[in-house]
Amino acid sequence: MNNAGEIMYAWAKDLYPICRSITGNGVRETFEYLHNIHPDLNIHEVKSGTKVFDWEIPDEWNITEAYIEDEQGNRIIDFADHNLHVLNYSEPIDEWMDLKELDKHLYSLPEKPDAIPYITSYYQRRWGFCLPHSKRQNLKPGKYRAVIDSTLKPGSLTYGDILVKGETDEEILFSTYTCHPSMANNEVSGMIMAAGLAQYIKQQKRRYSYRFVFVPETIGAITYLSKNIDSMKKNTIAGFMLTCVGDDRTYSFIPSRYGNTLADKVARHVLEHKTDKFDEYSFLDRGSDERQYCAPGVDLPVVSLIRSKYLTYPEYHTSLDDLSVISSQGLQGSFDKLTECIEILEKNHVYNNVHLCEPQLGKRGLYPTLADPDSTKKIINLVNTLVYADSTNDVIDIANLTNIYAGDCIKILEQLENADVVKKGSLVFTRC
């Protein structure tokens, strides 16, 4: 899909303006859009007050209008201009107050004076407005009316999933979140990447099954695990968090808790061979839903192969993270790396040399009859691959040991298998 980036960027333009939170009608509007792309997207509602492990589904939040106006009726801040202007999950208010009192409920970033910050208060009742620090400094003493027309009452949390069945029940997980309002790289890029990858998977012959999960961050992943943990622990062989995959500045890798899973191997291998360089972080630098998937007792093999890592790029969690931060090229790059991982996983096997000592390759047409630099390199790669095909290494292990890209290693092993030099064996998965 060479045009995947362009398709996903068009989706981003539609999804970016929607005001989302961990619950509410903005999330449902988002799922309605995604359902139009994938009619097999299953949408679930979980009632407020439902216990999910150590957590509880909060009341549902919806907002229709919010503004601050001065005594002359001038609107100083208006939710209609940008949905980050309101502290996410603000309780309703309609009061006049002086600037000193109003200032207690204002949030800005002195180090980013022209940005509206993204601030939330999901589990503590409060209200507030977010604005550029430059505008906050220019507010004059006087009376101001603060209006937030919102509701916080029992409702439900919305999440969705797609399960694309393969030849086996073993699954590869892709998870993203649906809870942030208008931020392009940190939020929208993950959703559209999941939708794009699901389209790609449906067009392929599949050895594995694929689970695509769309949830509000933290509470949504916890909810999803509370309902699916047994099957996921049984079936998940590799998993990837999808967030911050839309810019084109760098690639980043965050490993699983111990960094020793199949997902770790394939993601690191692809980045090492298919990028000029990438930033590798510790699991201690985690910050997305890998916190839930890799938690003790859950222990799913989930990593993050992303672009600029959350918390590290200047526009993060502000109004500056707009559609100019992401691009079709950046999305395409992430899509290509992730589909490379998929293609390698689909053809990853353990192989065993069926002959004692080195087999006679010439009589099988595998050894060149004319020596030149190109053929010499090919035979070196072939015999090096063969020497590690000893039933203990999978394709990625062999590729790492021989410094050959796994995609090329697969071709060599298929060639050896067709010549009855090696046979496939069964993989043993490290799931945590």
N, C-alpha and C positions, 0 to 999 in steps of 0.2 A: 504494500500500500504506500506508494511513493507520494500520494497526495493526502495522507492521513493528517499531517500537520495543518493543511488548509481546511480540511473538514472540521477538525477539532477546534480550530480558531474561530470558525463561524459559529459553532456551538457556544464557545466562550462569550462571544458578543451578546448572545441571547440570555445566557445565565448570569452574567456579571451583575446586572442591575438589581437582581432580586434580593430583598432583605431576608436573610436566613438567620436562624438561631438554632439552639438544640431542639426546639419544638416549634410548632406553629404553622400557619398557612404558607409562609414563604418556603418552608421545607417541602410542603405538599405541592406547591407550584413547581418547585425544582423537580420533584419526582414525576409530576405529570409530563414535564418536558422530556425527562430521561425515558419515561415509558413510551413516548412516541418514537424514540429511537430504538428501544428494545421492548416490544410488547410482552416478552416473557419475563420482564422485571417484576418480581413479586414484591408488593408493597405491604408492610405490616404496621399496625398501630398497637402500642402498648400503653395501657391506661396509667395516668398519674397515680402515684401511691404504690405502684407495683414494686415489690422488692426484687432487686437484681444483685445477687451476691450481697456485698456489704453496702450497696447503694439503694436508692429509691428514686423512681421516676418522678421528676418535679412537676409542678403545675405547668400548664401550657401558657406560653406568652405570645400575644399578638399585638401589633401596633398599627394604627391607621394614620396618626398625625402627631407631630411634635414640633415645638418652636419656642424661641425666646423673643419677646418683643419689648421695646422700650416704651416710655410714656407717650411718645408721639405715634405709636402704632407701627414703628419700623421693625421688621423682623430681622433680628441680629443673627440668629441661627435658625435654620429650617431643615427638618428631616427630609422634606421633599427635594432639597438640593443634593443631599448625600446621606445614605442611610447609616453611615458611621457617626453621624452627628449625635446620635442618642446612645447612651450607655446601654449596651445590650441587656435585655431583661429588666429594664427600668419599670418600676411600678408607676401607676398613673398619678398625675399631679396637675393642679391648675391653681396657682397662687401668685400673688404679687409679693415681691420682696426687694430689699435693697441689695446693692452690688456685693456688700460684704457677706451677706447670707447666701446669695446666689453663687459666689465664688467657691463656696464649700462643695458645690455640686458640679464644678467644671473640671475637665480633664484636658491637658495639653502636654506637648513635648517641647520643652525649651531648646533641646538640641536639634529639633526638627521643626522650626517655627512655622513652616508653611504646610505641615501635614496634619490631618485629622487622625488622632490615634484610635485604635480599636480596643475598647475596654469592655469587660463583661462583669456581671454580678449575678451568676446563675442561682447561687444557693444562699444569698443573703439579700433580703429586701432592701432596696435603695433606689434612688433615681439620680439621673445625671445627664449632662451633655458633654460632648467632645468637640473640640474646635482647634483650629490652628493657634499656636501660642502667640503669633503676631496679632491675631484678632483679639485674643483674650487681653493682651496688654493694652489695647486701645479702647477697652470698655470704660465708659465714663461713669462716675458716681451718679446714683439716681435709682429710681424704681424700675424693676423689670418683672414682666409676667412670664412665668415658666409653665408651659403646657405640654403634657405628655398624655395623649389619648391612647392608652394601652390597657390590656386586660391580662391578669394573672389568675387563672382559675383552673380547676381540674379539667384535664383534657387527655391528650396522649402524646407519646413520642413516636415519630415516624421513621422507619428505616426500610431499606430495600435490599434485595439480593437476586442474583442470577446464578443458576447452576447449569453449566453447559456440560452435559455428560459425554464422557469418552469411552474407550474400550474397557477401562478399569475404573474402580471406585476411588483410586488414589487421586488426590486433588492437589492442584496448585491454586493458592489463594492470592487474590488481589483485593486490597481493601483501601477505601478512601473515605473522606468525611464530607458532610453536607451541611455544616452548621455555621459557617462564617458568612457574613454579608459580603458586600462588594469588595473583594480582594481577588485579584486575578491569578497570581502565582501560588499563593498560599492556599487558596481554596478551589477556585474554579478549575485550575489545571488538572488537579487530581481526579475530579469527577469526569471530565471529558476524556482523560487518558483511560480511565476504566471503561468508559463507553466505547472508545476506539479500539481498545484491546479486545473487548468482548466481540465486537464486529469481526475483527481479524480471526479470532479463535473459531468462530462459527463457520468460517470459510475453509478451515483446515481439517485434515484427517487427524483425529486426536487419539493418542494413546492414553493420556490422562484426562480426568475431569477438571473443570475450572470453576471456581467459586469467586464471584465478584460481589463484594459487600460495600454498600453505601450506607453510612451511619453518621450520626452526629458524634464528634470526637469525644473520647473518654466514656461518657455515659452511654453512648450508642454502642461502642465496642463491647463494653461490659454487658449491656443488655443482650447483644447478639451472642456473645459467648455463653451467657447464662442459659440460652435456649438451644445452643448448638454445640456445646463444648465436647460432648462425648463423641459425636461423629467427626468433629474437626480434629480432635486428638488422635483418633483412629486413622483418619484418611489423609491428613495434610502432610505432604512431603516437602513442600517449599512454599514460601509466601513472600509477598512484596507489598509494602506500604506505598501508596501513590499520593504524593503531595509535592508541591514546589517542583513540578516537572516541566514548566513552560518557558523559562528564560533560557538564554543561550550563553551564559557566562562561564559556567564550569559544570562538572559532574561531581557528585558527592556520594559517598557510601557509608551507611551506618549498619554495622553487623548485628547479628542476633546476640543474645545474652553472653554466650561463650564463643561465638564466631566460628563454629565448627559444623554448620549444617550444609546440606546440599545447596540451599539458597545462598549462603555465604560464598560457597565455592564458585557457583556459576556467575553470580553478580560481579565478584571481584575479578574473575577470569575475563569476562567480557569487557569490563572497564580497563583492565590492564592491556588488552590487545586492541581495543577499538576506540580508545581515546588517547590523546597525546599525554594527558595527565589528569588526575582526579584527586579530590580531597577525601581522605579516609578519616573517619571519626571513630571514637570509642563508643561502645554501647552506653557509657556513662553520659554521652552527649545526646542521648535520645530525647524526644519531646513530642512524638506523635503517638498513634495507637499501637506502635510496637511495644509501648509500655504495658499494654493489656495482653497482647498476643504472646509476649515473651515472659509474662509474669510467672513466678514460681507456682507450680501446680497446673498452669496452662501449657507453658513450654512449647509453643508452636514455633516452627523454624521460619521466622519472619525477619526480613531485612528491608532496608530502604535504599533503592537505587534512584537517586533524584538529581536535580540540577542544584542551584544554589540552596544550601541548607537553610531551613527556617532558623530564625534568630540571627543569621549572619549577613543577610543582604540589607541594604539601607532602607528599602521601601517596606520591609516586613511589618505586618500588623498596623499599617497606616493606609490612608487614602492614596498614598503614592504608589501602592501596589495595584496599579490599574492595568488596562489592556495594553499599555505601551511596554510594560515589563515583560510580557510574554510575546511570543511570535510563533508563526507557523513553522519556522525553521527550528526554533527551540523545542517545540512540541514534537516535531518530526524526529529530532535527534533522540529524545527520550523514548519515543515509540520504537525507533530502530534498535536501541540498546535492549529494551525490554523484550521485543520480539526475538532478538538474538538469544536471550536467555531462554525463552520458550522453546525455540528450535533446538537448542542444545539439550535441554531437559527432555524433550520428546525423543531424542535419539541417544540418550545417555544409557549406556549398559556397561556391565562388567564383561570383559572378554578373556578367553583363555587360549593360549597356544596349544594346539592339539598334538604337536610333534615333540619328541625328545630331541634336544639339540636344535640348532638352527635348521629350519626346513629348506629344501632346495627350491629357491624362488624362480630360478631360470626356467625350469621345465613347466612352471605354471604361468609363464609370460609376465612375471612380476619384476624381473631383473633386466635392465637395459642391455642391449647387445652392443651399444655404442656409448662410450664414456665421453661425456662433455659436462661442463659445470652445472647445467640445469638438471641433467639426469643424475648426476652425482648427489645433488641436494635432495632429489626425490627419493633415491635409494637410502640415503642416510635417514631421512624422516621415516621411511617405511620400516627399516630394521630397528630404529630406535623405538618406534611405536610397538613393534612386535615384541621387543625384549621386556616391555612392561605389561604386556597382555598376559598376566599370570593369575588371573581370577581374583586378585586382591585390589586391583585398581579399576575405577570406572573411567569413562572417556575423559572427564575433566582432570582426574588425577594423572592419567597418561599424558594429556596435553601439557599440564603444568611441569611434569617431570622432563619432558622432551622440548619444552619451549616452543610448541606448535599450537596454533590456535585450534580450539576444540572443533570448530566447524571443519577445518582441514583434517583433523585427526579422525573425525567421523568418516570422512570419505576414504581415508586409508584403511580403517578398520572394516568398512563395508567391502572394500576391494579384497582384503585378506579373507573375510568371511566367505565371499563368493568363490574364492579359490580353495576353500576348505582348509585354510591354514589356522583360523581361529574360530571359536564358537562363543555365542553369547551365554552369559550366566545371569543370575538373579542379583538385583541390587538390594543392599541392606541400608535402610534410611536412618540417619541420625535426626531425630525429630525435635531436639531442643538444644 
